[in-house]
Amino acid sequence: MKIKPCKSRSISVVKGQITNDTFTINNEPIPTILQKPIKSLGRWYNATLNDTEQIEQLRQDTISGLKQINNTCLPGKLKLWCYQFGLLPRLMWPITIYEVTSSHISRLERLVNAYVRRWLGLPRCMSSVGLYVDGPLSLPISSLTEEYKCAKSRLEMTLSESRDPLVRCAAPALRTGRKWNPKAAVADARAALRHRDIIGHVQQGRGGFGLGAMPPTWGKASPAERRCMVVEEIRRQEEAARYARAVSQPQQGRWMRWNGTAKKKISWSELWSMESNRLSFIIKATYDILPTPANLHLWLGEDPACPLCSAPAGLKHILVGCKTSLSQGRYTWRHNQVLRCLASAIEEKRTATNAAPPNVYPEVQTPTAFIREGPPFIVSPPENITVNISQDAFFTCQAEAYPGNLTYTWFWEEDNVFFKNDLKRRVRILIDGSLIIAQVKPEDAGKYTCSPSNSLGRPPSASAYLIVQYPARVVNMPPVIYVAIGLPGYIRCPVDANPPVTSVKWRKDGLPLRVEKYPGWSQMEDGSIRVAEVTEDSLGTYTCVPYNALGTMGQSPPAPLVLKDPPKFLVVPGGEYRQEAGRELVIPCEAEGDPFPNITWRKVGKPSKGKHNVLPRGSLQFKSLTKEDHGEWECVATNVATSITASTHLLVIGTSPHAPNNVRVTVSTTSANVSWEPGYDGGFEQTFSVWYGHVVKREDLGPHDWLSMPVPSGQHWLLVQGLAPETAYQFSVLAQNKLGTGPFSEVVTVNTLVFPISTPEPLVLLTPPRCLTANRTQQGVLLTWIPPANHTSPIDHYIMEFRLGESWEVLDDAIPAGETELLARDLVQEAWYEFRVMAVMEDLISEPSNIVGVSSTEFFPPPDMPDEGLARPVVAGIVATICFLAAAILFSTLAACFVNKQRRRKLKRRRGQWCPRSSNVSSHLVPAWHTCCGSLHCCLPSRYYWNTASMIA
């Protein structure tokens, strides 16, 4: 091989700069790239080493080519053909090999679109979507942007999928700007093709299933076929982008809302035989850019009215909607012209058929059956089935339709079965529409919907439920069980089973747990263990094994039990707060515990939309009170052990009244008794008005057909008279105070009665009890209420009901009419109770009152004595009195004994003494005052003296 310096080029770069240094071969200089740019494989390389000059040259070639085509004397459709098959192919090679950005191509396409509109006789307002979209009217021209993206994608795949490993590894990154990247576009197209390969072949059109050639799948396609498939997918994505742009165009994209319209695709042969004005009219009519009065008003501000009927003259009005044109026969003339063309064609066909020689074979009459074309009809819908785990489920779904190109789609709940990750690998849809689910799992249970379609009308659907039975299993067992020390606690076993669980066996520290050996422990119906008071005896590691009719899936993972201190309120919010609207309010609430509790606030009932936040220590702050902040609030302190709640009531003063609630309407033939419970008055006296109207609008009343009646002050019911019998009415109550009106209450719809044949019975009215409240006490829950506001007869008694779950149970059904409070005792601890009360009048039971809820989380200690016994202070007084009397008697006895002992000692010292002044015994019988001893003595014999002393003692 001999090197020719004249056909070679050299380049010298010094410190990043190109210099004019030359190189020689055999003393023959090699031209530098600065002196002579070089062209290789159709691409020019110059000293700048970039494509700026080539891109500018491409723009100049495009402009000059369009001007040369436009300056010819050819008609517009021929100029369009010259661009499509002459200029566009010449531009594609430089577009492919040079680094042209998508922004440059967009500017070139705008220039091309201007010439295309001029050649087709279209206004400048015509969108480029209508020129290239495959919609109701498709033109045989290509988009420059679409061809640019396809060319770059081909180049990307050619380099990255080259058979030469050096080319494949050193493939340069194609620079197309920031708006579009060919490498990412190819990756997205491949992902879409793989997804389409997963879905499988879907028959479209009126052909039967399997009719026509099967397109190549991605998994079985050759590299060349894959490149073609990627390019077609990129074209489809560009078409989808044009559809998205058409949706955003209110006028030229109106064709997106056409249903049942056949698409018209104009070929080049049709374009040659079509007049230019007709082609322009068809395009303008399709995209509503004809110079109708409505469009002229939009463009030039002219009168948009129709000159015949003065109605707004849009395209639809001019073509088929003008009543004056219809009455004058203008539409009939147009219709007749169409019929004349059809009749001429039929007559030519009839003449040609009659001129043919008769058929020598005997004519066979074959009846023609007409089948109505339309959407499918399900003849065999799916039915509910029950299967065991790991078995196969089979749903049938058969439909009939014409045309019979049916495609079946199955949905699990609202999602396609092939979009559910774990289900898509185990489902199959047969040709007849049946669905097979292999090796069902518990998660497969639910509603399955079959939807057959033949692309005509709205497809029908039919649903059935799959019930999966499986042994009992433990799901989401907590790794650690936290309970509050000193309070009732639960050790739960989260079980999932179908059929329901029958028993749960527990193990503690690896040994079987016998609940009956622990005082205060019991096992509930769901298998959980309830501990009346958590102590250190509860410490241990627990596992549970649930069982049902099908057995068990094994035991739960071990979970140690950890004791924690329950939260405790340091500061409890007050029972009620009053503050004006717009003011700031802080409701205190603080708690402590181990671990430290998290304090949150919640509003009972409808959540508040006002601005409030929880301070770091747990207090609730309202920076500016609003009407929505009114109501009951709860402070909830929560840690891993348990939650405690403290509630308070917030009254926002200075607002319009709140909406009345519990509106009830009792109707007769021509009247209705409306009663309600007033809402909060906003801090001012409120009045009410009853609004009512017909459900069916009446023309004689106009658009505002609601009537109102004021309600006397202090009254919460109103009798509305003058109603029509057998008529549907709507009622609502409106409250107002001096600050304005509040919102309307709920709307109640009722039907008045028919005229009775006999004398009607008097109206019986009984409203429910009001303002039911619940307060916790040491003895239980104290329930108080207010008697009904309206009742036509005296109240007989009240009925109090409660519920722990979903069903209501009777707490007391014989509460006297004169009592308005009840004490509920012996509540189950750590449960949420709800109460309601009803009034009984004769044989009529009122509607339930408002429902109040109360938590029995706090422990209620039972009293020491039964209710029938004496009170504790009385018993203490009696015992103290008895002890005092016993002590007094004992002390008196001891004192008497001591005095008697002292007297005996004194008498013993004196018993041998005789009086010195007496000599005979008889003198001792007379008492005498002796000076010897200074006392009065009876001088008696010693025997008589001792007997007398004994008697005295």
Steps between C-alpha positions, in 0.01 A plus 500: 500500500634841400413812697408801289569824691266700277203284608599510865446767762697598806416688818732645763372592846727689739367577848146452380539726199519391134819623332615522136786254546525263206628148464676347203534155347802460274541877502144541373287710739171369632223765478367607836131491581510879521608518137272231358199358692446131434184302423462140618187289459304808403610700805723808488770556763657844542731673744227578751434129550128574552189503281400866532581585139331183373182571700488852357553356153212258567273792587600687185439191285155456653403862439632502145328170420164622630535825303587316179195273536278797581620705201394233252172526309373167630173473697521479877450124526788439256722732700412293803602184313835658404570574864399153620698301245767750390615736772429295815713196401792731412484658845492172692866402446656819644242491777610147585881540494537850647437591864180694434300578811125455525459877543650561154265240352200665668591834340541334159164326536325828578646635175383190309150521653460856373563388141276190539208716617554733203504212250184345645314833520472495881511800733794565729291410805489138385677288762784272398314218676245490220773472236664184635257331744341167416154621596167547323686636196855378429721667240784306324780726621769435762605710795861619497527458877368145486742403221787661692428294813467179299831565321686572823350188662618286209850645533500436875403134454748458211790613719397340831401166340788473253653156443845651537581506872731800457225706340248381755724595795620831354161614370483878547209665676275676251454865589144608428449766766329491836138461383536154347756221536510210250654259751217557748240485222630163380500366857139613552394344170662169591327500839164566333557216253592260779184599686295446184665160464384412852141601423497298178326545168170689523266471204360829372234583247217276384705194419479190716760397752824404325400650164787661313873477532637490850742784561852397606550490873797660668629177643503317165593790269835524325729803557381660175136444595565642845643819350190538284276437799684766704463756219128425470459537875670842489257601222212383718626708791520807275142433391395480865670835565301655213179360648592656835545837331167461323321447830621840622361679191137594567407570136733317263515203738124463518523187283639317806144494639342350188363150556439247226657711224679310221857608432591639158855440378582690182752324274712664233279355225194658661693820541572516125132457407373747761452867424710738705200695628324181604807375686533834678130497593518146642798586722346827619165335575665218693691735729234777511704780341255594224410871489169456679345802674609356835863471386492842331379645827793330674755614242374839384227594749213472253139415584478129597125472437352292220354729226193274474399427862725731708637204699877459557620368166763236558598223261240256635229764481573579136523139387211336685367725778326802344119479545440761229701301246304189594164675457606652166607163360869579467603184679251304286664626181840394624362162604339456159829569327661218696210267425521591127864389494414174674206437267718559195756247620231243580338548160829444321553180695145381426536570129828312481356204691190476281707518184697190601380159365262311729629227728440151356496337841177490703477779752532388858335726752701525819347685795710781638535526876566843642707516815502818700844648546582616850685442825527149649250338733612275787314167481694313769612734780752393766377358829634521854737217586678379813834317477769392741846642499738365228207383287406640158205739457292502181260779396283469189401796286342449159359774280339531158519792259519602138763550386645216700853634543468481876780581740460422869650710778495390864535733797582429864311764697575804277836392349579282204605153614822534300592817689508329839856387559439175685192403297609564141732196495222261606203605285394393152211624288370238260355565154143458626559764770551266796750598768731249669692592814767243586593422862284766664626690800307675777584834340316396182160517668272777382277611215584396144334680209477375142464759222464376138541753218479512121584873465133592455311686766557472870623154603289319762641351817413228750659437839545210739685449826783261576510368856825334604504267800829444679627385840533751779817705494662778701557827315692805616591371845674789678866432584446641850177512703471816707245516785433755770592388848222515757223525237301241309690373200460276199739251343364471148558241232426662159332214316387473139284199425222384268294327632520693829741399771374243750775501761834658585769328707760708682851425621693706751876467519478184289247325729125460449310785662207411725305818541283371785805481729552876488252705708322759294605348166243389243502403133257682272309366202756623248778322689649807668593488868351763727691587818292676763805669655841480340776408745847353475341155473414592141864526397615237252524405133171403336410302190155405372370228266153564346276221369191483283313224316788461251776496761781747550796644311725498804579706802580866518852635545593544869413839644634612839268694729636829638340698783469875456352774713174632356471867416378730773353845462686772685265774376147410392299742282198660658149384436398800290664803338327811364673742268401743229567429136827643371665490841790283608441207735733246660353185658756341734577129497818335628585136568791285607591133480767246415557523213400863470154520338415676179215749539254558216171683478193401303160651452201277563271478200571724202871595485590866529643691204627781717866567575613334821820338614626295793766667713814306605359415843169384357271802535263583214539850357246685286654812355169622362183316597252424225151365493623155399704474823183480709430158650652231716877443490699211641860500623651158436825396670647188339806288556581142408306371800159668470313823435305726731252768404377822658220697339385859514229705334583818308235767450586758234300816570415766247417291193196426293297206629582144415274286285208327672523122512274197529234653278186284498188545293169330579257538211128470445297562188530880490739589781836410649635541851868593490709463817872534562768543760659845502872533448730731689368857486841667470455683829188693397131425491406317181180468304398240244319482171377192315566479126315256278434438134396246240746234394371523143551855371182690418486746215250731672743566788807572290858405586470609866218271610599462868269662754586596858299535819625670818495305826373663822772580751594215734325237289685214336223366280260638241186372334507573127154495345359543152700219339378298205421132564710226343781747428872481575634791707839599632543666839793679659543724805702822508624668819600866533612745767603863498832413331336329203361170384662165549510209257188311403431174676487171318228478237222252584285366216152367581180417313166624622228240552198432285152610607372238745163337444420505871549771757871545563642438844641796691867575439728336757829677560787375712848641465804321649664595829764770473852581617603157623833531686728251677735575792738257671468462880648266761184286490464484119377718213231756581264555204278810493257630239220750438142386433363521144417846376169398338260223598123491461449272804682452831819294495457148644865405554845503343716228348881518526709299254876445466737327263859379502512386139241539226178374667304698759399340830250616764655638817172594671152500343298622800639840590218707654382802304593738781868400504752645258818329618632146532818356654660221293705266718727197449644611165754287321836671534704620201193519275318772312133528593232687304163587653168628367159553659147477360167622634184284510159662467204261501594247225737738319879492544687813401808518284829449688665802655850613419764235558765564764816299539716448805816299556536268796879508482521653849446245778177534697555350852189313622350622829583309819135440591198417292249769422244350750738518804588789730737768388863477612486810732192361685670166562811676629292707746322195640826312553658801674200539735509133603874519569455815708225344715707187559801709605281709736355191671845348541641820649206534744548141617871551557435825693242332729739216576778742590278705735373186674854376554606828661199502735571143610854591595380796708240294686752227565722741690219610727311179565667421842447843665252563805365823622688620821192669649268194486512193717198300392390369172172679492673830491646416158153497353474869538701714260711758675751764403820426677771746552768236498477435128301801383241291308161348541504127581254239594658292766385151408646159541760400251287225348208734445733760357651268237157368396372854455806598296453198278140596431596854416768380262 
